[in-house]
Amino acid sequence: MEEKIEEVPRGDDELPWLYGVARNEVRRFQRSLRRRGALQVKLGGQAIHLDPGPEMTVVRNAEQQRLVAALAKLKPEDQEVLRLRAYEHLTVTEVAVVLGCSVPAAKQRSARAVKRLRREANPPVPQEARPGSRAIQEGGDG
C-alpha cells in the first residue's frame, strides 16, 4: 500500500519510518508468495487424486471451464472482488482496504459478485428440459 508523502516524518524519525515501510512491503511480498504457493499446492493436488477415471476428469474439466467462462462474463469490479477473496485469500476487511470502501460495502460487493457468478455458471434450465416435463416424459417411444 502506498504511503502518503505527507505522512513521512522528518528528522530522526524518518529513517525508522522508512524501515517500517520497507518491512511491511517485504512482509506483503512474502505473504503473496505463500498464497501463490498454497494455490499451486491446491491446483497440483487436483492432479494427485487417485485415478478418478476419464469420466470424472471430463466432468471436472467441464466444470472448471464453465466457471472460468462465467467469471469472464462478469464486470471487472466483480472479477476483482472474487479474485481478492478466492485467489489472494483476503478477508472482507482486507478487501475493503484494497477497494477503498467500508467493510459492509465490501461484504455486499462480495456477496453480489458471488451471486452473479453463480447465476452465470448455472444458467436456468429451460422448462422443456426439466425433469418431469412433458417433453422428457413423452420423448423416445413415439
C-alpha positions, 0 to 999 in steps of 0.5 A: 500500500502506498504511503502518503508523502505527507505522512513521512516524518522528518528528522530522526524519525524518518529513517525508522519510518522508512524501515517500517515501510520497507518491512511491511512491503517485504512482509506483503511480498512474502505473504503473496508468495505463500498464497501463490504457493498454497494455490499451486499446492491446491491446483497440483493436488487436483492432479494427485487424486487417485485415478478418478477415471476419464469420466470424472476428469471430463466432468471436472474439466467441464466444470472448471471451464464453465466457471472460468467462462462465467467469471469472464462474463462478469464486470471487472469490479466483480472479477476483482472482488472474487479474485481478492477473496478466492485467489489472494485469500483476503478477508472482507476487511482486507478487501475493503482496504484494497477497494477503498470502501467500508467493510459492509460495502465490501461484504455486499460487493462480495456477496453480489459478485458471488451471486452473479457468478453463480447465476452465470455458471448455472444458467436456468434450465429451460422448462422443456428440459426439466425433469418431469416435463412433458417433453422428457416424459413423452420423448423416445417411444413415439 
